[in-house]
Amino acid sequence: MGDAAGVLLAGGLVAFPTETVYGLGADACNAAAVARIYSVKGRPADHPLIVHVASMDGLVDWARDVPTYAISLARDFWPGPMTLVVRRSDLAGDFVTGGQDTVGVRVPNHPVALGLIEAFVRIGGKGVAAPSANRFGNVSPTTAQAVAAELGDYLADGDQILDGGACDVGVESTIIDCTWDTPKILRPGAITIEMIEQSTGLRVVGSIDAAVDVTVIRVSGSLDSHYAPVATVVLDQSPVAGQGFIAMADVAAADGVVRLAAPATHEEFARVLYSALRAADEQGLATVVVQQPQGDGIAIAIRDRLMRAAHSETQM
């Protein structure tokens, strides 16, 4: 892991696995290195990045005025698929925050990610800024092979892709706004409303299934159109022959339909969703029909990602 940490310190980029999706990392204190993330991804300059740290102790470097409930969340769910948006310290530059007075921080729950960040800290680093390791708006990668296919033509010779296998969660972290008296979900994920309320003893602000108003704080994955394959994504219809199909295992498909995934649980649905959408493009399918999982928990995050993936077609 020392070689990859050295790449970061020298201003290079390192794609690395987390439990959610693969990230494209740079030294969060190096403006030129972070600018390369935006260039490689084709990401808008005002779209903030998440700073990955090795433990909750790293929150002190990047944040100020952290509320008590945010500390409780960090203790309960870090390392894990949760990003806390807090008031930024002087260390967090505009080039990471998109010019906002807030910064997103998380501790990933993956041995390769934690090993990389810990090695980086040992040689003087403070944190790794990392969005998902894909072109902006496309399907997030959940394997190193997907990263290489997506970004291989954009990375420089000295950059690295670390292979940590397939991601366990499969959808991006829950983002929680911790700048108010009560927590507010800006992006749903595996850390659910019920988990947040149990940890904090506070009621979570925001609608469960509707897109949360993010006009005050911009965060990753909040655009109406996002997480989209080349294929058109259609929700909750009956597929016909020649179309791709993603649905729970107990939902049958007609003859000629290309079954891309048949998960048995909502957790498995989240884990295989992005790889199934990528498989549709690899097979040259024009349309993917997805029967959305119902209920609470991570199903909310799945529906959020699918809504944005399906919305992309209406914006073209």
VOSELO-111681 format. One record per residue (C-alpha): residue in three letters; x negated, y negated, z. Coordinates in pm, 1 decimal, padded with zeros to 6 digits. Each point is the difference from the previous one (the first is absolute). Layout:
- residuo_x_y_z
- ALA_X_Y_Z
...
***
This chain:
- residuo_x_y_z
- MET_00000.0_00000.0_00000.0
- GLY_-00301.4_-00225.2_00042.3
- ASP_-00051.0_-00035.4_-00375.4
- ALA_00358.4_-00117.9_-00051.2
- ALA_-00029.3_-00242.9_00292.8
- GLY_-00314.2_-00138.8_-00161.0
- VAL_00192.7_-00053.6_-00323.8
- LEU_00252.4_-00208.6_00193.5
- LEU_-00269.3_-00204.5_00174.0
- ALA_-00164.9_-00068.8_-00336.4
- GLY_00326.1_-00136.3_-00140.1
- GLY_00117.4_00310.6_-00184.7
- LEU_00336.0_00172.1_00000.7
- VAL_00082.9_00336.9_00156.6
- ALA_00327.3_00183.0_-00061.3
- PHE_00083.4_00215.6_00300.6
- PRO_00282.2_00222.3_00126.4
- THR_00236.4_-00088.7_00279.5
- GLU_00294.0_00196.8_00134.3
- THR_00234.6_-00218.1_-00210.9
- VAL_-00163.4_-00061.0_-00340.6
- TYR_-00352.2_-00060.3_-00130.1
- GLY_-00133.9_-00351.3_00055.0
- LEU_-00247.1_-00211.9_-00196.9
- GLY_-00231.5_-00147.6_00261.1
- ALA_-00239.6_-00293.6_00021.9
- ASP_-00176.5_-00186.7_00279.6
- ALA_00283.8_-00210.1_00144.5
- CYS_-00248.4_-00280.2_00077.3
- ASN_-00145.6_-00017.0_-00352.8
- ALA_00201.0_-00230.2_-00225.7
- ALA_-00174.0_00114.5_-00318.5
- ALA_00055.0_00366.9_00079.9
- VAL_00367.3_-00056.9_00080.4
- ALA_00036.1_-00193.1_-00326.1
- ARG_-00111.9_00315.6_-00181.3
- ILE_00291.5_00190.0_00156.8
- TYR_00239.3_-00251.3_-00153.0
- SER_-00177.0_00023.6_-00335.2
- VAL_-00008.7_00381.6_-00008.8
- LYS_00366.2_00027.0_00100.1
- GLY_00126.1_-00293.2_-00205.3
- ARG_00155.4_-00122.4_00325.4
- PRO_00141.3_-00353.4_00048.5
- ALA_-00241.2_-00213.0_00203.2
- ASP_00266.0_-00104.2_00252.4
- HIS_00089.8_00361.7_00084.2
- PRO_-00163.9_00076.1_00338.5
- LEU_-00208.2_00305.5_00085.5
- ILE_00007.5_00222.1_00308.5
- VAL_-00313.9_00012.9_00214.7
- HIS_-00086.1_00352.6_00115.3
- VAL_-00185.5_00032.8_00330.6
- ALA_-00130.2_00300.6_00193.0
- SER_00198.3_-00048.7_00321.8
- MET_00241.4_-00240.8_00165.0
- ASP_-00303.4_-00180.1_00144.7
- GLY_-00054.8_-00135.5_-00351.6
- LEU_00327.7_-00189.3_00021.1
- VAL_-00172.0_-00253.3_00227.5
- ASP_-00237.7_-00101.0_-00279.1
- TRP_00274.9_-00072.4_-00251.7
- ALA_00293.7_-00124.9_00206.6
- ARG_00099.9_-00264.1_00252.4
- ASP_00306.1_-00039.1_00221.5
- VAL_00086.6_00369.0_-00025.8
- PRO_00331.9_00068.0_00175.4
- THR_00029.1_00269.2_00265.5
- TYR_00232.7_00211.0_-00212.6
- ALA_-00260.8_00011.9_-00279.0
- ILE_-00252.7_00140.4_00246.4
- SER_00255.9_00263.7_00098.0
- LEU_00050.9_00094.7_-00365.5
- ALA_-00374.7_00024.2_-00056.5
- ARG_-00044.0_00225.0_00301.8
- ASP_00284.8_00227.9_-00106.1
- PHE_-00055.8_00026.3_-00375.3
- TRP_-00366.1_-00069.9_-00080.1
- PRO_-00168.8_00173.9_-00165.4
- GLY_00304.2_00036.2_-00222.0
- PRO_00212.6_-00126.4_-00288.4
- MET_00080.1_-00342.5_00147.7
- THR_-00120.7_-00349.2_-00091.5
- LEU_00044.4_-00286.7_00245.6
- VAL_00030.5_-00350.9_-00142.1
- VAL_-00137.6_-00244.9_00256.7
- ARG_-00126.5_-00356.3_00018.2
- ARG_-00343.9_00002.1_-00156.7
- SER_-00326.2_-00088.3_00170.3
- ASP_-00270.2_-00213.2_-00161.0
- LEU_-00162.2_00320.3_-00129.3
- ALA_00290.1_00065.0_-00237.6
- GLY_-00065.1_-00210.3_-00308.1
- ASP_00255.6_-00128.6_-00247.7
- PHE_-00139.7_00245.0_-00254.9
- VAL_00135.6_00287.9_00213.2
- THR_00322.4_-00157.9_00127.9
- GLY_00116.5_-00155.7_-00325.5
- GLY_-00029.1_-00341.2_00165.6
- GLN_00244.0_00088.4_00276.3
- ASP_-00046.9_-00051.6_00373.3
- THR_00053.8_00372.6_00058.0
- VAL_-00197.0_00317.0_-00064.0
- GLY_00102.8_00364.1_-00023.3
- VAL_-00212.7_00245.1_00201.9
- ARG_00016.2_00376.7_00034.1
- VAL_-00198.1_00302.1_00123.5
- PRO_00036.9_00284.4_-00252.4
- ASN_00043.7_00357.4_00119.0
- HIS_-00238.8_00184.9_-00230.7
- PRO_-00345.7_00133.9_00091.2
- VAL_-00159.6_-00126.3_-00321.5
- ALA_00147.7_-00348.4_00037.7
- LEU_-00096.0_-00023.9_00365.3
- GLY_-00348.4_00137.7_-00070.2
- LEU_-00051.8_-00261.4_-00271.4
- ILE_00118.3_-00290.0_00215.4
- GLU_-00198.3_00114.1_00303.0
- ALA_-00315.9_00032.7_-00211.9
- PHE_00066.4_-00345.4_-00143.9
- VAL_00035.8_-00150.8_00348.1
- ARG_-00329.7_00161.1_00108.3
- ILE_-00186.3_-00190.5_-00271.8
- GLY_00165.1_-00331.9_00077.8
- GLY_00341.8_00011.7_-00167.3
- LYS_00316.8_-00130.2_00163.8
- GLY_00274.6_00157.7_-00207.6
- VAL_00092.6_00138.2_-00342.2
- ALA_00256.7_-00187.6_-00207.7
- ALA_00193.3_00251.5_-00207.1
- PRO_00319.2_00010.7_-00203.3
- SER_00104.8_00321.0_-00176.8
- ALA_-00255.2_00121.7_-00256.6
- ASN_00207.4_-00052.2_-00314.2
- ARG_00074.6_-00268.5_-00255.0
- PHE_00242.8_-00253.5_00143.7
- GLY_00363.1_00110.1_-00010.2
- ASN_-00079.4_00358.0_-00103.6
- VAL_00054.3_00321.4_00194.6
- SER_-00230.5_00023.2_00300.5
- PRO_-00257.2_00283.4_-00012.3
- THR_00011.6_00283.2_00250.8
- THR_-00304.9_00190.8_-00130.3
- ALA_-00352.8_-00097.3_-00099.4
- GLN_00072.6_00130.5_-00350.1
- ALA_00288.0_-00246.6_-00033.8
- VAL_-00232.1_-00283.5_00107.4
- ALA_-00255.5_00097.5_-00264.8
- ALA_00267.0_00022.1_-00268.6
- GLU_00146.1_-00336.8_00097.7
- LEU_-00312.1_-00207.6_00070.4
- GLY_-00291.9_00189.8_-00153.6
- ASP_-00028.7_-00245.4_-00289.6
- TYR_-00001.6_-00300.0_00234.3
- LEU_-00250.6_00102.6_00267.8
- ALA_-00370.0_-00083.1_-00022.2
- ASP_-00281.5_00255.6_00002.5
- GLY_-00081.4_-00059.8_00366.2
- ASP_00356.3_00032.7_00125.1
- GLN_00113.0_00325.9_00161.3
- ILE_00311.7_00217.2_00025.7
- LEU_00010.2_00217.3_00313.6
- ASP_00200.0_00321.3_-00031.5
- GLY_00193.5_00090.4_00313.1
- GLY_00263.8_00219.9_-00158.3
- ALA_00367.6_-00078.9_-00039.3
- CYS_00151.9_-00256.1_00235.6
- ASP_00219.8_00139.1_00278.9
- VAL_00270.1_-00270.4_00012.9
- GLY_00012.2_-00105.9_-00363.5
- VAL_00164.4_-00343.9_00030.0
- GLU_-00156.4_-00321.6_00121.6
- SER_-00011.9_-00110.8_00362.1
- THR_00283.4_-00166.0_00184.8
- ILE_-00073.3_-00373.7_00014.7
- ILE_00123.5_-00175.3_00314.7
- ASP_00008.4_-00378.0_00043.1
- CYS_-00125.8_-00068.7_00351.9
- THR_00014.4_-00380.7_-00016.9
- TRP_00346.4_-00022.4_00156.9
- ASP_00140.8_00075.3_00343.7
- THR_00124.9_00332.7_-00138.8
- PRO_-00148.1_00230.1_-00267.8
- LYS_00121.8_-00026.6_-00359.3
- ILE_-00053.6_00268.0_-00265.6
- LEU_-00135.7_-00147.8_-00323.1
- ARG_-00056.2_00337.2_-00170.1
- PRO_00146.2_00332.4_00121.2
- GLY_-00219.5_00305.0_00042.2
- ALA_-00058.1_00303.3_00218.0
- ILE_00011.6_-00206.5_00320.3
- THR_00375.0_-00044.6_00025.6
- ILE_00231.6_-00252.4_00161.7
- GLU_00080.8_00249.3_00276.0
- MET_-00368.1_00056.1_00074.1
- ILE_-00070.0_-00373.6_00013.1
- GLU_00292.8_-00068.3_00230.0
- GLN_-00096.9_00283.2_00232.1
- SER_-00358.2_-00128.3_00018.7
- THR_00083.7_-00366.2_00057.6
- GLY_00336.1_00010.3_00175.0
- LEU_00108.5_-00267.5_-00248.3
- ARG_00255.2_-00001.6_-00277.8
- VAL_-00159.5_-00002.7_-00345.6
- VAL_00106.1_-00291.6_-00217.6
- GLY_00103.2_00054.0_-00361.8
- SER_00234.9_00209.3_-00207.3
- ILE_-00082.8_00370.6_-00024.6
- ASP_00057.5_00060.6_-00370.6
- ALA_00012.2_-00347.7_-00151.8
- ALA_-00320.1_-00172.5_-00111.6
- VAL_-00124.1_-00214.4_00286.8
- ASP_-00037.1_-00373.3_-00056.2
- VAL_-00374.1_-00049.7_-00047.6
- THR_00007.0_-00364.4_-00104.0
- VAL_-00184.4_-00095.6_00318.5
- ILE_-00267.6_00272.0_-00003.0
- ARG_-00117.1_00168.3_-00319.7
- VAL_-00104.1_00364.0_00039.7
- SER_-00106.3_00287.9_-00221.3
- GLY_00273.3_00185.3_-00185.8
- SER_00266.4_-00267.4_00053.7
- LEU_00066.0_-00088.2_-00364.2
- ASP_00327.8_00118.6_-00150.6
- SER_-00191.8_00194.4_-00266.4
- HIS_-00275.9_00225.5_00131.7
- TYR_-00119.0_00362.5_00033.1
- ALA_00106.6_00063.6_-00360.1
- PRO_-00114.2_00265.2_-00249.5
- VAL_00009.4_-00056.5_-00375.8
- ALA_00311.7_00218.9_-00014.6
- THR_00333.5_-00164.0_00076.6
- VAL_00120.9_00089.3_00349.9
- VAL_00375.4_00057.2_00032.7
- LEU_00160.3_00055.2_00338.5
- ASP_00279.6_00233.5_00107.9
- GLN_00120.4_00119.4_-00338.4
- SER_00019.4_00348.0_-00149.6
- PRO_-00304.4_00074.4_-00216.4
- VAL_00028.5_00142.1_-00349.0
- ALA_-00235.9_00223.5_-00195.6
- GLY_-00336.7_-00161.2_-00064.3
- GLN_00015.6_-00231.5_00301.7
- GLY_-00211.8_00036.1_00311.3
- PHE_00174.7_00070.2_00328.7
- ILE_-00095.2_-00053.1_00364.7
- ALA_00244.2_00112.7_00269.0
- MET_00024.9_00200.9_00317.8
- ALA_-00043.0_00374.4_-00045.7
- ASP_00369.7_00071.6_00051.3
- VAL_00098.8_-00219.3_-00298.5
- ALA_00020.5_00205.4_-00317.5
- ALA_-00096.1_-00120.6_-00348.0
- ALA_00140.7_00090.8_-00341.1
- ASP_-00192.7_00200.6_-00257.2
- GLY_-00266.2_-00197.9_-00181.7
- VAL_-00051.5_-00249.1_00279.7
- VAL_-00366.8_-00036.6_00101.9
- ARG_-00011.4_00056.0_00375.3
- LEU_-00283.2_-00218.8_00130.8
- ALA_00054.7_00061.3_00371.8
- ALA_00241.9_00190.7_00223.7
- PRO_-00098.4_-00089.9_00358.6
- ALA_00158.7_00181.5_00291.2
- THR_-00023.2_-00290.5_00248.8
- HIS_-00004.0_-00378.6_-00010.6
- GLU_-00362.0_00003.5_00115.8
- GLU_-00092.1_00224.3_-00291.6
- PHE_00199.5_-00227.6_-00232.4
- ALA_-00215.4_-00296.2_00104.5
- ARG_-00319.5_00204.0_-00029.7
- VAL_00064.7_00114.5_-00359.9
- LEU_00192.0_-00299.0_-00139.3
- TYR_-00288.2_-00191.6_-00156.9
- SER_-00172.3_00307.0_-00140.1
- ALA_00331.4_00103.6_-00157.6
- LEU_00043.6_-00343.0_-00160.0
- ARG_-00354.8_00019.1_-00133.5
- ALA_00071.0_00348.9_-00135.5
- ALA_00288.6_-00144.8_-00200.7
- ASP_-00240.1_-00233.2_-00178.9
- GLU_-00257.2_00276.0_-00048.7
- GLN_00269.0_00209.1_-00169.8
- GLY_00113.2_-00291.7_-00213.2
- LEU_00354.2_-00008.8_00136.3
- ALA_00205.7_-00306.3_-00086.9
- THR_00237.7_00019.5_00298.1
- VAL_-00015.8_00129.0_00356.1
- VAL_00323.7_00047.5_00191.4
- VAL_-00032.7_-00002.9_00378.8
- GLN_00267.3_00108.2_00244.9
- GLN_-00085.7_-00210.4_00302.8
- PRO_-00014.2_00158.4_00345.4
- GLN_00261.7_-00133.5_00238.3
- GLY_-00020.0_-00081.2_00368.6
- ASP_-00244.8_-00185.6_00222.2
- GLY_-00366.2_00051.6_00083.7
- ILE_-00243.5_00018.9_-00288.8
- ALA_00291.9_00033.4_-00242.9
- ILE_00040.4_-00377.7_00033.7
- ALA_-00356.8_-00052.0_-00122.0
- ILE_00053.9_00241.2_-00289.1
- ARG_00311.2_-00188.7_-00111.9
- ASP_-00187.6_-00330.1_00027.1
- ARG_-00277.3_00121.8_-00232.0
- LEU_00246.3_00153.1_-00245.7
- MET_00211.1_-00314.4_-00012.6
- ARG_-00307.7_-00198.5_-00101.8
- ALA_-00118.6_00265.1_-00247.0
- ALA_00343.0_00002.1_-00166.4
- HIS_00020.9_-00379.8_00003.2
- SER_-00307.3_-00029.2_-00223.7
- GLU_00199.1_00101.5_-00308.2
- THR_00251.0_-00280.9_00053.5
- GLN_-00281.5_-00256.7_00009.3
- MET_-00155.5_00096.5_-00334.6
***
